[in-house]
Amino acid sequence: MFTKSLAEIAITCDHCGDECIAKNICIDDKRFCCAGCKMVYQLLNQGGLCDYYNLNDKPGFSQRIPVRTGKFAFLDDAAIQAKLISFRDEQQVHVNFYLPQIHCSSCLYLLENLHRLEAGVISCQVNFTRKEASIVFMAQTTSLRNIAELLASIGYEPYISLHDLKQQKPGIEKGMRYRLGIAAFCFGNIMLMSFPEYLGIDASESGLRNIFRWMNAGLSLPVFLYAADPFYKSALKSIRHRFLNIDAPVALAVIITFVRSAWEVLSGTGAGYFDSMTGIVFFMLAGRMLQDKTYRHLSFDRDYTSYFPIAVSVISNNKEIATALPELKAGDTLLIHNEELIPADGIITKGSAYIDYSFVTGESMPVKKDMGELAYAGGKQTGGNIEILVVKEVAQSYLTALWSRDELKAKESGRVSFVHLLSRYFTYIIFGIALLTTWYWKINDPTRIWIAVTAVFIIACPCALLLSNTFTNGSILRILSRNQFFLRSAQTIENIAKTTHIVFDKTGTLTDPRQQEVKYEGKPLTTLQKQQVMALASCSTHPLSRFIVKEFEQTSQLTVAGFKEIAGEGIAGVVEGSLVRIGSCGFITGNTNDTGGTVVYISFENQMHGWLRFDNHYRPAIPSLIKKIKNRYKLSVLTGDNEAEKQKLRRLLGEDAALLFSQKPGSKLDYIKSLQADGEKVMMIGDGLNDAGALRQADTGIALTEGNNNFTPASDAILAASSLSKFSSFIMLCKANQYIVTASFVLSIAYNIIGLYFAVQGKLSPLVAAILMPCSSLCIFLITFGSSHWLARRMKL
């Protein structure tokens, strides 16, 4: 084993935990990796908020790349403010900011004490789940821009996109909450006032009994006329389309139960079934609320505006002016800074661009673009500042055209849940039984027709049948969301269970685009030579140069003289008296033969010393995940990269997997269609916009995200990259969902058969019906929740 001396032990930043290369950035006993982290510490210290560091170990974010001055200048625009601010009066302004950096209790502590850092802040409340901060500040003391810059300065830069300027839909419809509340209130009180009927009441108290019956009838009216309205509308729409959906039998049961109950009360022949009717509505609304609440805060259908900032810098009269994207027009000159997205197609008029198109094309390495070349919207500049002359407006760019393709529109509604199919047959069967019952009693005893037929519809109510699916789906959705796997709807659970072929995108899905595996080959490098290579690479903004700096990170800094960079070839300079050159094979040796893959060569005094080979860094969870699923599913990999890593992928996925390279967005889409034409149920897992068409075409499209669900193309599900190792368990749980629902169906059908046996004979009393209905629903609730949570514990979810 090797041990390190005290001098070799890395010193980490007391703010963010990164390694401190420079040893002289400190305050007292605190050490920092950069001046930015030191500044944040000083700011917190002055505000008396250093308890921030006591709640979690090194909870801050690195400030090595400071926020660009003027980045939030667009927030001074009154029109933009009006669309972002939720409330304003003469004293207060209310605004919600999305802060993707929120991750721990230290974040909550710091943000909720924001008023101690900025005098104008009145309060700041954090929604940890949604990573949102609701801030109230005094308009006379500070401004929206100041608040955004303060948040950015302490490591919580607000993410504000063009999509935020559009009118947002509410999470859960308020009407649904009101309906559920009314149904709960009426159901509880009707049950309470029905106890005399359940237990039997003395005949001498008939007056009191009638009062309770009329009160129950009155309480049932809001439920029948208002709370159950969604079921009526849904059933009516299904009838118009000649399809009996899952709500049709519910609506029928509610109407029949109410009419029968009202007739009994008016005629004085009974108490009716108001408890059962209100119970049906309450349980169905509660189940749907459970499902809606699981994924209400996620936005799956994003358009191009979700990926663009609100404003961009426009050069006018040699001044940099923040301009809202909708106001951009052809002929404007844009100033694009490092790490900024290009919002419109344009020609580069100044500077050299290294554009990362992985978001659009799937290519893992940035593309070099020189002056005069066309840069497409959707690329991200990874070098220095560049200027672009806009040739197409934002709405006409390549990126928006890709979003507007037909395959990105809503999928055809050809996939119907087996629950809906079962409900259709269930309804037909009940109608058939009711007709046979009518025919039988018309011949034998016409006076019993009404009692028997209404009892059939009441006892055969599909409440338990529907609750089995609703509650099971709701439970599974909540378990999956707790593990960072968010589904668009309950139908996605069934689609996942039916999957036969899984298709992976490579860049950003199998691989981590933020990392590269760098391997040095050749003559060994001395410590001085490593420092020389690092010093020279530090002078370049090329992405490969950054990876080299990270690979050869040394504690000392050397001076570079005569630095020269040849675009697309390499860099050279004199470091400590030696000529050092880094670049392509042709730049170093004159030999232009392509060895495949990404290779950077190093020479000292014009003598080649070795080379660095860059390989994609595969996510740690991928090997074990592939091992678990490759024997159960057919696998394919689609990538925009070349075949440099074909052998590595073949070893990872096995000989039976299909590997397709140099794939464009249209090629990926066509491949998914070809699999479906062969009868495959396809699941596509991708991340970038180039996958959006394939994700929508697939039977199940899953978008992998690094924790920012705003950057998600149209998909059926969102999977956090940190939960990728659990994905095989997620699939098993979705399959188990159908078995749980089936078991619940068996119980529900048994209940219906037994109840119908008595109902068709006209022997079913209100007491029996009132007891059977809640008991059957309670049994379904216990089975679905109990089974799903027991399976989740077994799978360690």
N, C-alpha and C positions, 0 to 999 in steps of 0.2 A: 504493500500500500504506500501511496505517496502522501506526504504531509506538506502543508504550506507554512512558510515562515510568516511572522507577523507583518512583514513588509509586503508580502504577496497577497494577503487577505484583502479582498475588494471592500472598499468603503462605499456604503450605499447612502443615497439621499434620504435625509430624515423627513422629507415631505412626500416624495413619490416612490422611493425605493429603488430608483435606477442607480447604476454604478456611477460613482463620482470620478470622472477622468481628471478633472482639475481639482487639486487638493486645497486650493486657497479660497474657495467660496464658502465662508462659514460665518456664523455668529455665535460667540461663546463656544459651547460644546456641540452646537448643531452644524452638520455638514450638508451641503447641497450640491446637486449635479450641475446646476446652472443658475444664472442670475435671476431667471424668472421664478424658480422655486423659492429662492431666497426672498424675493420681493413679496410673494404670496404669504410666506411665513411672517414677514415683518408686518404685513397688513392685518393678518389674524392676531398677531401679538398686540398690536396697537388697539385692536377692537376687543381685547380680552377674550378671545375665542380659541385659545390654545388647547382647551379641552377637546377640541376636534381631533387632536393626535392621540388622546388617551383612550378614545372609544374603539379605535381600530389601529392596527399597526401600519404605519405609512400609507394613509388612506388617500393622499392627494394624487394629482395627475401631473405628469411631466410638463414643464413649461419651456423646454428647449426650443420649441417652435412657437414663439409668441404670437398672439392674435394680431393680425395686420391692423395698423392704425387706420381708422376710417372705414373699417369693414361694415360697421353698423350705421353708417351715415344715412342710409336709406330710411332709417326709422325716424328721421326728422321730417319726412314727407307726411303731410297731414292726411292725404288720401290713404296711404299705407297704414298709418296709425288707426284710422277709423275702422279698417277691416280687421285689425289685430286686437284692438281694445274691446273688451266685453262690456264695460260700464265706465262712464265718465260724468262727473259733475264739476262744480267749481272748485271743490276741495280734493276729491279723490279720483284716482284712475285705477281700474282693475284690469289685469292682463294675465293670460295663461301662457307659459312658455314650456315647450317640450325640451327636457334636459336629459339626453341619452346617457350622460356620464354618471347619473345617480346609481349607486350600487351597494351602499352600506349605511349603517346607523350614523357614522360620522357625517355623511352627506346630509342626512336629515337634520342633524344638530346644526351644522353650519348654515344651511339654507334657511332654516326656521329662525335663525338669529341674524338674518341678513340686515335687519334694522340697526344692528350695532356697527355695521360697516358703512352704511349709507343712511344719513339722517332723514332723508326724504321717504324712506320705506316705512310703511305703517305695519305691515304684516306679510308673512310669506308662509303659505301652507303647502305641504308637499304630498302628492299622491304617489306613493312609492311604486305601486303596481304599474301605473301608467307613466311613470317618470315625468310627471308634470308638476310645475310649481305655479300656484295661484298667488300672484303678488298684488298688493294694494300699496300705492304710493301717492304722495302729495304732489299734485301737478305744479304747484308754485315753487316747490323746493328742488325737484329733480325732474328728469325726463325719461321717456321710454328708452331712448338711446343710452343714457347713462346707466340704466338698470341692466341692459343687455351687455354693455361693456364691463360693468362690475362683475356680473356672473362669469363672463369669459375670462376675466383677469384672475379669478380664483379657481379656474379649471372646470367651470360648468357652462360652457358656451352654448347658448340656445340654438336649437336647430329650427330654422324658419325657412319654409319652402314656399314656392309660388302657389302650391295647393292650399296653403293656409289662408290665402286671400279669398278663396271661394267659400260660399255658404256651406257650413257643415251640417250634416244630419244629426239629430239627437241620438244618444246611445240607445236608451230604451224608451219607447213611446210612453208618455205620461198616462195616456188613456188606458194602457195595459195595467199600470199600477193601480189606477182608480178602480178598474173592473175587478182586479184581484182583491182589493180591500173591501169593496162592496160585497163580493161573493163570500169572503171570509166572515164578514160581520153577519150577514143574513143567514149563512149556513150554521154558524155557531148558535145564534139565537133561536133559529127554528128547531135545531136539535134539542136545545134546552127546554123549549116550550112543548116539545113532543114527548117528553118523558111520561106525562100522565097517560098518553096513549100507549106507550110501550109497556108500562107497568099495570095498566088497567085502572079505570076511574069509576067510582061509585055512580050508579045511575042518577042518584039524587043531585049530583053535581053536574048535570048536563049543561046548565047555563055557563058554568066556568069552562067546560070543555069546548063549547061553541065559541067562546071568546078567544081561547087559544087557537082554534082552527082558523078563525078569521084573521087573527094577528099573523099567523104563519102565511096565510094567503097574501096578506099585504106585504110582508117581508120578501116574498118570492117574486113580486112584480119587478123590482129593480134588477134582480138577477136575470129574470126571463127577458125583460125588454132592453137592458143595457149591457150587463156583464157578458151575456151569451152572444152578443151581436157578432163578434168575429167568426163564430162557428156558422151562423146563418149566412153571412156574406161568402165565406169560403165554400160552403155547400152549394149555394146558388150558382157561383161561378163554375163549379165542377159540373153541375147539371147542364149549364149552358154549353159547356164543352163536351157534353155527353160522356162524362167520366165521373164516377162516384169516388171522391177522394176520402181521406180518413176522417174528415169533418162531417161528412154527410150523415153517417149513423149517429154521431154525437148530437147534431142539430135535431134529427128526427126523434131521438130519445128524449131530449129536453122538451120539445113541443108536445109529444104524446104524454109525457109525465105531467106537464103543467095542465094540459087540457083535462086529462083524467082526474087530477087532483082538484081542479077548480069545479068540475062537475059534481064531485063527491061533496065538497063543502057547500055548494049552492043547493044541492038536493037534500043535504042533511044525512046522507047515507054513509059518510066516512070522513076520515081526517086527510085523505089524500097522501101524496108522496112528495110533498114539497121539500122534505129533508133530503131525499134521494136526488131530486132535480137540482137543488142548489149545490149538493155535494159533487155531482157530476161536473158542473161548471167550475167550481172551486179547484178541484183536483186537476182538471185539464189545464186551467190557466196557470196553476202553480208549476206544473211540469214544464210548460212552455217558457215561463219566466226563468226557470232553472237553466234551460238550454240557452236562452237569449243572453243571460247574464254571463255565461261562460266566455263568449267571444264578442260581446258588444263593443269593447274598446278597440278591437282590431279593425283595420281597414284593408281589405283584400284587393278590391278593385281600384287600383291606383292608375292615374294617367300620367302623362309626361311631366305635368306640373309638380308632381311629388318629388321629382329628381332634380329640379332646378331651384336655385336660390331666388329670393324675391326680387333682388336687384343686382345689377352688374355695373362695373365702372366704365363709363363712356368718356373718351377723350374729345374735348371740345374746346377750341381756342387755347390749346396747351394746358388745359385744366382737367382734372379728374372729377367727373360728376357721377354720383350714384343715380342710376336710372332704373325704374321698374321695368321688368322684362316685357310686359304687354306694350310698353311704349317704344321698344326697339324697332328700328326699321332698316331696310336695306340702305347701305351707305354709311351707317354709323361705324365708328372705330372703337372697338372694345379693348380694354386693358385686362388681360387675364393673368392673375397672380398664381403663384405656386399652389398646387393642390386644389385649384378651382375648376369647376365644370364649365366646359364650353357650351353656351346655351343656344347658339345659332350657327348654321353653316357659314363659313367665311374664309377669306384668304389671309394668310399670315403676312403682315406688312413690316413687322419688326421683331427681331429676336429669333432664337432657335427653340423649337418646341419638341418636347419628349412627351407624347400624348399616350396616356393609358386608355386603350380602347377595350379593355377586358369586359367592361360593363355592356358594350354593344356587340363586339365580335367574338369574345371569348379568348382572344390572344392574350397570353399571360405576360408578355414583355411589352413595354412602351414602344411606340413607333416614333422614329425621328422624322421631323418635318421642318423644312427650311423655308426661308422667305419666298413668297410667291406660290406656295403650295396650298391646297385646299384642306381645311380642317373641318371635320364634321361635328355636329352637335352631339353631345353625350360623352365625348372624350374628356379626360381630366389631365390638365397640364401638370407635369411632375418636375419641371425644371424651373428656370427663372421666369421673369415677367415677359409676356409676349403681347403684341398688338394684333388684332384681327379686324379686317374690314368685312362687315356683315354683307352677305350676298343673298341670304334668304331670311325671312322673318322667322321667329321662334315657331309659330304654328305651321310653317312650311318646311321645316328642317327634316333631315333624314331620320332623326330620333322620333319625331312626332309621326312621320309617315309609317315607321315600324309599328308604333302603337296603334295606328288607325287601320291596320290590316284586318280583314274579316275574321281571321282565326283568333284575334284577341277579343272579339265580342263574346257575349254570353253564349255558353254552350247550349246546344239544342236540348230541350227537356225530354229526351228520349229515355233517360234512365229513371225508372220508377221504383221506389222502395217496395220490397216484398210486403211490407206492412200495408201500403196503399192497395196493392193487389188483393191482399187478404181481406181488407175492409170492404172492397167491392163485392167479393163473393159472400162475405158475412151478411151484408145488407140484403143481397138477393135471397139468401137462405132464410133470413128472418121474415122477409116479405112472403116467401113461399109458405113458411110455417103459419103465418098469420092468415093467409088465404085458406089454407087447409082447415085451420081451426074454425074460421068463419063458416066454411061449407059444412063442417061436421055438426056444429051447434045449430046451424040453421035448420038442419034436418031433424036433430034430436031435441033441442031445447032452445028456441030463439031468444029467450030471456037471458041466457048466459053468454050471448055473443060479445056484448060490450065488455063485460068483466074479463072474459078469457082473452080477447084480442088485445086489450090495453095492457093486461098483465104480461102478455108475450113481449110486447115492445119494452115494457119497463124492466122486466127481469133479464131480457136479452140485451140490455144496454151494453155497448162495447166499452164502457168506462174502464173496466179492469183490463180488457184487451188492449186498449189504447195506452193506458197508463204504463203497462209493461214495457212498451217501446219508448214512450216519452221519458219515464224516469230512468230506465237503463241508459239511454243515450245521454241524458243529462248528467248522470253519474260518471259515465266514461269520459265525456267531454271535460268535466271538471278535473278528473284524475290526470288526463293528458295535458291540460293547460297548466296544472300544478307542476308538471315536468317539462314545461316550455315547449309543448307541441300543441299548437292552436289550430283547430279545424274550423272551416268556414261554416259547416252545417252538419247536422246529424247524418245526412245522406253520405257524407264523406267517409264515415265509419264503415258503412256497407261497401263502398267502393274500394277501400283499402283491403277489406277482408277478401274481396274477389280477385285481387291482383294476381297475375300469373307471370308478368314480365316487368322487371325494374330497370329503368334507364337512368344512368348517372351522367351529369355534366362533369367534366374534369376540373377545369379552372374555377376555383372558388368553392367547389363542392367536395371533391376528393382531395384537393390541395388547398392549402392556406395561402391566399394571394399576398399576404403581408410578410411572408417568410420565403427564403430561398435556402436550399442546402448547397453550401459552397465547399468544394473539395480542391485542395491544392495538390498538384502533381509536378514532379521535376526535382531539381536540386534543392536540398534543404535551405531554408531562409534563416539567416541570422537575425538576432533581435534588431540590429541596426537596419537591416534590409526590410524587415517588416515595418519599421517606423518610416522608412523612406517611401515604401509603397503606400502606406496610409496617408502620409503627408501629401503626396502627389494626387491621390484619389480624392482627398478632401477639397481640392481646388475645383473639382468638377461637380456639376449638378446632375449628371447622368445617373439614372437609377442603379445601374450596375456598379458605379463608383461608390454609391452609398452602401451597397452590400459589402463591397471590399473594405470600406472603412470599418464597418461593423465586425467583419471577420478578423481584421488585423488591428483591432483597437489596442492602442498602446498608451502608456501614461505620459510620454514626452511628445512635444510638438516640434517639428523641424521646419525650417524655412525653405520655400521652393522659389527658385529663380528661373526666369525664362519660360514660364509655363505656357504651353501651347496646346490647343485642342483642335483636332481635325474632325469635323462632323462625320459620324458614321464610321470612323476609323480608330481613333484612340487619342491618348494624351501623352505629353512628354514634358520634362522639366529637369532642372539640375537641383539635386537634393544632397546636401552635405558633400558637394564637390563631385558627385557622380551623376551621370546622365541616366535617368530612369524613364522607361517607356512602358506604357500599359495600353493594350488594344487588341485588335483583331490579328489573325494569323498573317494576313497580308501586310498589315502595318508594321509588324515586328520582324517577320522573316521574308516577306516578299512572296510567299507561297499562298495562293488564294484558294487552295483546295478546301472545300467545306467538309469538316469532320463530323457534322451533325451535332445538334444541341447548341447550347450557349457556352462558349469557351472564351476566356480572356487571357492573353499571353502577357508575360512580364519579361523585360530585358534590362540588364545593367551594362552600360557602356557598349550598347549595340550587340550584346551577346545574350541570346535567349536563355533565361534561367529556369523558367517553369511556366505553368499555366493554371488558371482557376476554372473549374468546371461548375456551372450553375445548373442545379436540378430543382424541380418543383419539390416543395416540402409537403408531404402527404399528412393529412390530419392523423393524430395518434389513434383515434377511434376507428379508422377505416379498416385496418387489417382484421381486427376481431369481428367487426360488423360483417365484412364480406364473408368471413369464414362461417358465420352463423346462417347466412341467407343464401349462399351460392348453391347449396344442395336442394333448396326448396323453390327457388325461382330462377327463371332465365334472366341473365344479366347482359347489359350493354353499356358502353361508355361512348359518349359523344363529346368531341372537343374541337375547338378551333385551332389548336396547336398542331405542329408537325408530328412525325412519327419518332422523334428522338427518344421518347420514353415508352415505346411500344413493348419492349421486353419486360420492363419493370411492371407495367400494367398487366401483362400476360401472366407474370408470376403471381401477382396479387389477386387477379380475378379468375384464373384458371383457363384451360384450353377451350372451354365451351363458350366463354363470353365473347360477344361481338364488340370489336374495337373500331371505331370510325374516327378518322383524323381529318383536319382541315375542313371542318363542318361549318357552314354558314347558317344563319338563323332559318332560312328556308329549307336547307338540307335537314336540319334537326326535325323540323315540322313534318317533312315528307317521310322521314324514317318512322316517326310515331304513327303516321297514317298507314304505312305499309304493315306495321305490326298489328294494328287494329284490323286491317283487312284480312289478316291471317287468323283472326279470332282471339288475339291476345287481349287481356285486360291490363293496360299499361299504366305503371306508376312512373312519373318523371320527377327527378330530384335535381334542381338547378338553383342558380342564384341571380344571374345577370339578366338584363333586359333582352339579350340575345336568346334567352331561354323562354321568353314570355309566350311566344306562339306555341312552342312545344308543350309548355306547362298547361296552357288552356286546352290544347287538343287532347292531351293525355286523359285517361279515365280519372286519374288522380294526379294533380300537379302540386308538388311540395317545394316551397321556396326555402332555401337554407339561408339563415341570417345570422350575423354576428351580434345580435342583441338589439338591432335597430329595426323594428318592424315597419318603419316608414319606408325603408328602402326595400320594398318587396314588390315584384311584378305580380300581375294577375295570377292568382293561384287558388287552390282548394285548401291549402294548409300552410302554416308557417312553422318551421322547425328551427329552434335555436341551435347553433353549431355546438354549444356546450353539451347538448343532450343527444348528440349523434350516436354516442355509444349505447344508448337505450332504445335505438330505433327498432331493433328486432323485437324487443318486448312490447313496443307500441303496436306493432303489427299483430302480435299474438293476442293482445288485449282487445283489439278491434275484431279479431275473429271470434274471441270468446263472447263478445257482445251479442252475436247472433244466437249463440247457444243459450245464453241467459234469457233473451227475449223469447226463444222457442219454448223454454221450460215454463216461462210465465204464461205463454199462450196456452199451453196444455192445462195449466191450472185454471185459467180463465174459461176455456172451453168446457172443462169439467163442471165449473160453476154454472155455466149457461145451460148445459144439458140437464143438470139436476133441477135448476130453476124452471126450465121450460117444461119439464115433465109434469110439474105441479101446475104451471101457468095454463097450459092447454086444457087442463081439467077444470079450470076456474076455481081452484082451491087455494090460491095464494092470497094470504091476508096481508094487509098493510104492515103489520108487525113483522112478519117474516121478511118481506121485501126491504123494510127499513133496516133490519139487522144484516141481511145478506149483502146489501150494497156496500156499506162502509167496511165490513169485514173482508170482503173480496179485495177491495182497494188497498186496505191495510196489508193484507198478505202479499199483494203484488209489490207494494212499496218495500217491505222487508226483504223479499227475495231479490229484487233488483239491486237495491243499495247494498245489502249484505254480500251478495255474490260478487259484485264488481269490486268492492273494497277488499274482500278477501283475496281475490285474484291479484289485485294491485299490490297487496302486501307480499304475496308469494313471489311476485316478479320484482320486488324491491322498488316499486314506483311511488 
